[in-house]
Amino acid sequence: MNPAHLTPSEMRERIRSGAWTGPTAGAATGYTQANLAILPRDLAFEFLLFCQRNPKPCPVLDVTEPGSPVPKLVAPTADLRTDVPKYRVYRNGELVEETTDIRPWWSDDLVAFLLGCSFTFERALMDNGVPVRHIEENCNVPMYKTNIPCTPAGRFSGPMVVSMRPIPQGQVVRAVQVTSRFPAVHGAPVHIGDPEAIGIRDLAKPDFGDPVPVRPGEVPVFWACGVTPQAVAMHVKPALMITHAPGHMFITDVRDEQFGVL
């Protein structure tokens, strides 16, 4: 069955069983996807404060109780240890493992954060006739580290990461209008146009994800990205941090419309 037509629970079951290990763009259409960041309890408050001070890249959708892998607000039947297609495990800021199951890493003092993901507003873009290139190309969205600093909180600091979508010049205003309706999942773009102005030297070489073509008459448009915590992990070097692999999101039971505003 086309993954776009699956329910969130059906999609999570495919992920849990190992039947799906790829990016989730376009899967379970109409349901909100989320970035994942898991930290030891002694860092959780500082990270929550970091998210509160940086709501564009880190909009919080749910936080688990210490030791619980269940996101009770957005998917009470899910298990965050198995229901993400691919995870990244960082030790002291270094990527030490990519895996489809983090149960061997789990402990009673871990706290999981689910953060809004720009995949959520892509259906709205397409419904308004705005193309989404990485879905057309069947690949991962390109993501880049920038020179835009996040507001520090405790031990957490670092650069903002952005995702990029090429938008036809005549549709840029519409893309801004549409995505502005979704402040809980990154909202309006943080930059339009010249990549070098935000520290990106080469669009063909993203830091995360896959490159996509920017065609004549198109403008690169950049949104704050929930991969930012991974850049922060590399910068701050906590003893342990577990995240989703870029583009491999957690699929919630919440309809996209619940995070939209009129």
Steps between C-alpha positions, in 0.01 A plus 500: 500500500611856426648636828317827439170315556599323823381616842764609753464175696529292181809694398657464845433125489687476168786697654503290819512175300787623282286507186564875463842653574503796258408869522140576592422799276153442355417206732166492691384808315314749717669407827768698679856371497752584769872529562641305794760592762572277800722612789585395856272648765769733636510683164127500433413832664781683325395351166136593562616854573706497181188399304293769673756762397525365143142418398564529125742204474383319815119524542407253778204268430546252788743405778500156662528417866853391601550136403179479295523450122130585453402845364165517677380826347556426131512118466408313821536154341846564355848405619774751425765228532381317187259722307749723316640357174859586586669650806835665561689449826753763605764453770680819608386666179625220273266286292566144620210304352207510259236245593133410457454403868629691804378259768861398577578866570190571709516571872265624772644851507444587132253771395372522141400822324286509187545816296294633211608404147460694176373186326169593665440807282606337173154363428362853541761631257408238241128560553570865411686407183847560641739223395707308757810387317630223727161326487502534121853356494417227756793592721575663836467876550836685489609652833784739574685641798488879498677793662179588685572449872237350727432671832705309760345331805720342764743267327313511170604728217584473133391589147155472350446235235262577213317294240480630144228476237532660155189711435399656166554874529134582450395264782740611774245732663243219498750260658563753779126548555428126512782405736435797729180317598709230668701672777516176703695332218757771411257745339619757247844485336800647681675597174417541132758518224881526521629193691836662574325767708432232763832320463408234242773476237364229271137387472622186323676388820245490785619412851205263537259344250528503120567777250215603271515710182416870509368574153502828306233734634503339844609649831656297786282545808624397843301389805629442854558127546461257790837345414643800687538290822737270311721797411475608864603150612813524288570842651416431866614135511265357766600155632196346323247635255272295275319654203318392186711471186425805284178452305406186695228645718260383768139497376246621756125439524432875474345642185698777330207736536529493879831685472372750243348842561254690287 
